[in-house]
Amino acid sequence: MSSTAAETYITSEVIASFRSYLISEEKSEFTIDKYIRDIAGFASFLGGEPLSKERVLAYKAHLLECGKFADSSINSMISSIRALLKFVGRPDCAVSNLRIQELPFNPEEKNLTKDEFERLLDAAKDNRRLHLLLLVIFSTGIRVSEVKYFTVESFRCKLDKVRVTVRCKKKNRRVIVADELKREVLAYIKENKIESGPIFRTKSGKPLDRSAIWKQMKRLCKKAKVAESKVFPHNLRKLFARTFYMETHDIVQLAALLGHSSINTTKIYVKTTEEEVRERVEMVVNKLIFTKIRTTLSA
């Protein structure tokens, strides 16, 4: 889709066309919603004015000055706009991302710990479906959009080992299901007399969507005494990644399990907390520097 500078407007029709393009590219529902949300914000800022690089730069400055967004969020919005600009044939209007110095650890306020996960599990013990759902996401590292691939049929294969096949980003991936988890899922299927289709479903039989799962998890926060900022499905996936890596130190295998095409993405998942990094720094400094200083002074 191409246009000249004089006729490039980000209209509702353009946005709808861009959505159709993203669907044809087999982007996930979550990715599409995010792109469209970012583009809608940009279009609102333009206020019906034609597109230009100056206006894109002004929007970037606006995002910085309003103080509502983290630098990483601003870069994500810029990436969405860049994709739109390429779609409408105006890559000349694209602007660069903000330069961010990457932290060697995850912020404490966003990092879900194993202890907090166990408290969430305990808080969900009266809700069998949610309890099992938390176990499934943590025990497999799947994306919340992949929950729908956990079907009765996938657990009734003739093989002893269940391997759920999910499809995401144009790729099929086998999900390894541990024996203990398999037994939990099969018991749930039997208890609820689910004959076919998705295991985690609404009363009408449709797969639970991202929004429903997110809301149910948030309701556990107060009872589990876990900060809401830490409780969302993707954090369970990250907790699986960190736990697996701490046990195996095999980042290549972990990347395959998570369905990452780049190990650089997986490296982000396995970052520890600031407190853990601090403990390691303390250990190294005390061992290599201050132990020698004390030895020298006492000699």
C-alpha positions as CSV (number, residue, x, y, z in Angstrom):
1,M,0.0,0.0,0.0
2,S,1.6,3.3,-1.1
3,S,0.8,7.0,-1.0
4,T,2.5,10.4,-1.4
5,A,3.2,12.7,1.5
6,A,0.3,15.0,0.5
7,E,-2.3,12.3,0.7
8,T,-1.0,10.2,3.6
9,Y,-3.6,10.3,6.4
10,I,-4.0,7.8,9.2
11,T,-7.8,7.3,8.9
12,S,-10.0,4.6,10.4
13,E,-10.0,2.9,7.0
14,V,-6.2,2.8,6.9
15,I,-6.2,1.4,10.4
16,A,-8.8,-1.3,9.5
17,S,-6.7,-2.2,6.4
18,F,-3.6,-2.5,8.6
19,R,-5.4,-4.8,10.9
20,S,-6.4,-7.0,8.0
21,Y,-2.8,-7.1,6.9
22,L,-1.6,-8.1,10.4
23,I,-4.2,-10.9,10.4
24,S,-3.0,-12.1,7.0
25,E,0.6,-12.1,8.4
26,E,-0.7,-14.5,11.1
27,K,0.2,-12.2,14.0
28,S,-1.3,-13.2,17.3
29,E,-4.5,-11.6,18.6
30,F,-2.6,-10.0,21.4
31,T,0.0,-8.5,19.0
32,I,-2.7,-7.2,16.7
33,D,-4.6,-5.5,19.5
34,K,-1.4,-3.9,20.8
35,Y,-0.5,-2.6,17.3
36,I,-3.9,-1.2,16.7
37,R,-4.1,0.4,20.2
38,D,-0.7,2.1,19.6
39,I,-1.7,3.3,16.1
40,A,-5.0,4.7,17.4
41,G,-3.1,6.8,20.0
42,F,-0.9,8.1,17.2
43,A,-3.8,8.9,14.9
44,S,-5.5,10.8,17.8
45,F,-2.4,12.8,18.3
46,L,-2.3,13.7,14.5
47,G,-5.9,15.0,14.8
48,G,-6.6,14.4,11.1
49,E,-3.4,16.1,10.0
50,P,-1.4,14.5,7.2
51,L,1.6,12.3,8.1
52,S,5.1,13.7,8.2
53,K,8.4,12.8,9.9
54,E,8.1,16.1,11.9
55,R,4.8,14.9,13.4
56,V,6.2,11.5,14.2
57,L,9.1,13.2,16.0
58,A,6.6,15.4,17.8
59,Y,4.6,12.4,19.0
60,K,7.8,10.7,20.2
61,A,8.6,13.9,22.2
62,H,5.0,14.0,23.5
63,L,5.3,10.4,24.8
64,L,8.5,11.3,26.6
65,E,7.2,14.6,28.1
66,C,3.9,13.3,29.3
67,G,5.6,11.1,31.9
68,K,3.0,8.3,31.6
69,F,5.2,5.7,29.9
70,A,8.4,3.8,30.6
71,D,11.1,4.1,27.9
72,S,10.6,0.5,26.9
73,S,6.9,1.1,26.4
74,I,7.6,4.2,24.2
75,N,10.0,2.1,22.1
76,S,7.3,-0.5,21.7
77,M,4.8,2.2,20.5
78,I,7.5,3.5,18.1
79,S,7.9,0.0,16.7
80,S,4.2,-0.3,16.1
81,I,4.2,3.0,14.3
82,R,7.2,1.9,12.2
83,A,5.3,-1.1,11.1
84,L,2.4,1.0,10.0
85,L,4.6,3.5,8.1
86,K,6.1,0.6,6.2
87,F,2.6,-0.7,5.4
88,V,1.4,2.7,4.0
89,G,4.6,3.2,2.0
90,R,6.1,5.9,4.2
91,P,9.2,4.4,5.8
92,D,10.9,7.8,5.4
93,C,8.8,9.1,8.3
94,A,10.1,6.4,10.7
95,V,12.0,7.6,13.8
96,S,14.6,5.7,15.9
97,N,14.0,4.1,19.3
98,L,15.1,5.6,22.5
99,R,18.5,4.3,23.7
100,I,18.1,2.4,26.9
101,Q,20.8,0.9,29.0
102,E,19.7,-2.6,29.8
103,L,19.6,-3.5,33.5
104,P,21.3,-6.8,34.5
105,F,18.3,-7.7,36.6
106,N,14.5,-7.5,36.6
107,P,12.8,-4.9,38.7
108,E,11.7,-6.4,42.1
109,E,8.2,-5.0,41.8
110,K,7.5,-7.0,38.7
111,N,9.3,-10.2,39.5
112,L,7.1,-13.1,40.6
113,T,8.9,-15.4,43.0
114,K,8.4,-19.1,43.5
115,D,7.0,-18.4,47.0
116,E,4.5,-15.9,45.7
117,F,3.4,-18.4,43.0
118,E,2.8,-21.0,45.7
119,R,0.7,-18.5,47.6
120,L,-1.4,-17.9,44.4
121,L,-1.9,-21.6,44.0
122,D,-3.1,-21.9,47.6
123,A,-5.4,-19.0,47.1
124,A,-6.9,-20.7,44.1
125,K,-7.5,-24.1,45.7
126,D,-11.2,-23.5,45.9
127,N,-11.3,-22.9,42.1
128,R,-10.2,-26.1,40.5
129,R,-10.1,-24.8,37.0
130,L,-8.0,-21.7,37.9
131,H,-5.7,-23.8,40.2
132,L,-5.0,-26.2,37.3
133,L,-4.6,-23.4,34.8
134,L,-1.9,-21.8,37.0
135,L,-0.1,-25.1,37.2
136,V,-0.3,-25.7,33.4
137,I,1.1,-22.3,32.5
138,F,3.9,-22.5,35.1
139,S,4.8,-26.2,34.4
140,T,5.0,-25.8,30.6
141,G,6.0,-22.2,30.0
142,I,3.2,-21.7,27.4
143,R,1.9,-18.4,26.3
144,V,-1.6,-17.6,27.6
145,S,-2.8,-17.5,23.9
146,E,-1.6,-21.2,23.7
147,V,-3.9,-22.5,26.5
148,K,-6.6,-23.2,23.8
149,Y,-4.4,-26.0,22.4
150,F,-4.8,-28.0,25.6
151,T,-7.7,-30.1,24.4
152,V,-9.2,-33.4,25.5
153,E,-8.0,-34.9,22.2
154,S,-4.3,-34.0,22.9
155,F,-4.5,-35.9,26.2
156,R,-6.1,-39.0,24.6
157,C,-3.2,-39.9,22.3
158,K,-1.9,-43.5,22.2
159,L,1.5,-42.4,23.3
160,D,2.4,-42.7,27.0
161,K,3.9,-39.2,26.9
162,V,1.5,-36.3,26.2
163,R,2.9,-33.7,23.9
164,V,0.5,-30.8,23.1
165,T,1.1,-29.1,19.8
166,V,0.6,-25.4,19.7
167,R,0.8,-22.9,16.8
168,C,2.2,-19.4,17.3
169,K,4.0,-17.0,15.0
170,K,3.6,-19.3,12.0
171,K,5.4,-22.2,13.8
172,N,4.2,-25.4,15.4
173,R,5.8,-26.4,18.7
174,R,5.6,-29.4,20.8
175,V,4.9,-28.7,24.5
176,I,6.3,-31.2,27.0
177,V,3.8,-32.2,29.6
178,A,5.3,-33.8,32.7
179,D,3.7,-37.0,34.0
180,E,2.5,-35.4,37.3
181,L,0.8,-32.6,35.3
182,K,-0.7,-35.1,32.9
183,R,-2.4,-36.9,35.8
184,E,-3.8,-33.6,37.2
185,V,-5.2,-32.7,33.8
186,L,-6.7,-36.1,33.1
187,A,-8.4,-36.1,36.6
188,Y,-9.8,-32.7,35.8
189,I,-11.2,-33.9,32.5
190,K,-12.8,-36.9,34.2
191,E,-14.2,-34.8,37.1
192,N,-15.9,-32.3,34.7
193,K,-17.0,-34.9,32.1
194,I,-15.4,-33.0,29.3
195,E,-15.8,-35.1,26.2
196,S,-13.9,-33.1,23.6
197,G,-12.5,-29.7,22.7
198,P,-10.7,-27.2,24.9
199,I,-10.1,-28.2,28.5
200,F,-10.2,-24.7,29.9
201,R,-13.5,-23.4,28.7
202,T,-16.4,-21.1,29.4
203,K,-19.9,-22.5,30.3
204,S,-20.7,-22.2,26.6
205,G,-17.8,-24.4,25.7
206,K,-15.5,-21.7,24.2
207,P,-11.8,-21.5,25.2
208,L,-11.1,-19.1,28.0
209,D,-9.6,-16.0,26.5
210,R,-6.7,-13.9,27.7
211,S,-8.9,-11.3,29.4
212,A,-10.9,-13.8,31.4
213,I,-7.7,-15.6,32.6
214,W,-6.1,-12.2,33.5
215,K,-9.1,-11.1,35.5
216,Q,-9.3,-14.4,37.4
217,M,-5.7,-14.2,38.3
218,K,-6.0,-10.6,39.6
219,R,-8.8,-11.7,42.0
220,L,-6.3,-13.9,43.8
221,C,-3.9,-11.1,44.7
222,K,-5.5,-9.9,47.9
223,K,-6.0,-13.4,49.3
224,A,-2.5,-14.5,48.3
225,K,-0.9,-11.2,49.5
226,V,0.9,-10.8,46.2
227,A,1.2,-7.4,44.5
228,E,-1.1,-7.0,41.5
229,S,1.8,-5.7,39.4
230,K,3.3,-9.2,39.6
231,V,0.2,-11.2,38.8
232,F,-0.4,-11.8,35.1
233,P,-0.1,-14.9,32.9
234,H,3.2,-14.0,31.2
235,N,4.9,-13.8,34.6
236,L,4.2,-17.5,35.1
237,R,5.9,-18.2,31.8
238,K,8.9,-16.1,32.9
239,L,9.0,-17.9,36.3
240,F,9.0,-21.3,34.4
241,A,12.0,-19.9,32.3
242,R,14.0,-18.8,35.4
243,T,13.3,-22.0,37.3
244,F,14.2,-24.3,34.4
245,Y,17.4,-22.3,33.7
246,M,18.5,-22.3,37.3
247,E,18.2,-26.1,37.3
248,T,19.7,-26.9,33.9
249,H,21.7,-23.8,32.7
250,D,20.7,-24.9,29.2
251,I,19.5,-21.7,27.5
252,V,19.4,-23.4,24.0
253,Q,17.0,-26.0,25.2
254,L,15.0,-23.4,27.1
255,A,14.6,-21.2,24.0
256,A,13.2,-24.2,22.2
257,L,10.7,-25.0,24.9
258,L,9.5,-21.4,25.0
259,G,9.3,-21.1,21.2
260,H,11.8,-18.3,20.9
261,S,13.6,-17.9,17.6
262,S,16.4,-15.9,19.2
263,I,18.3,-16.8,22.4
264,N,18.6,-13.0,23.0
265,T,14.9,-13.0,23.9
266,T,15.3,-16.0,26.2
267,K,18.2,-14.2,28.0
268,I,15.7,-11.5,29.0
269,Y,13.4,-14.1,30.6
270,V,16.1,-15.6,32.8
271,K,17.3,-12.4,34.4
272,T,17.4,-12.6,38.2
273,T,16.2,-9.9,40.6
274,E,18.2,-6.9,41.8
275,E,18.4,-8.5,45.3
276,E,19.9,-11.7,43.9
277,V,22.4,-9.7,41.8
278,R,23.3,-7.7,45.0
279,E,24.0,-10.9,46.9
280,R,26.3,-12.2,44.2
281,V,28.2,-8.9,44.1
282,E,28.5,-8.9,47.9
283,M,29.9,-12.4,47.7
284,V,32.4,-11.7,45.0
285,V,33.6,-8.4,46.6
286,N,33.9,-9.9,50.1
287,K,35.8,-12.9,48.8
288,L,38.1,-11.3,46.3
289,I,38.8,-7.9,47.9
290,F,37.9,-7.5,51.6
291,T,39.1,-10.9,52.6
292,K,42.5,-10.1,51.2
293,I,42.5,-6.6,52.8
294,R,41.7,-8.1,56.3
295,T,44.4,-10.7,55.8
296,T,47.0,-8.1,54.9
297,L,46.0,-5.9,57.9
298,S,46.2,-8.7,60.3
299,A,49.6,-9.9,59.1
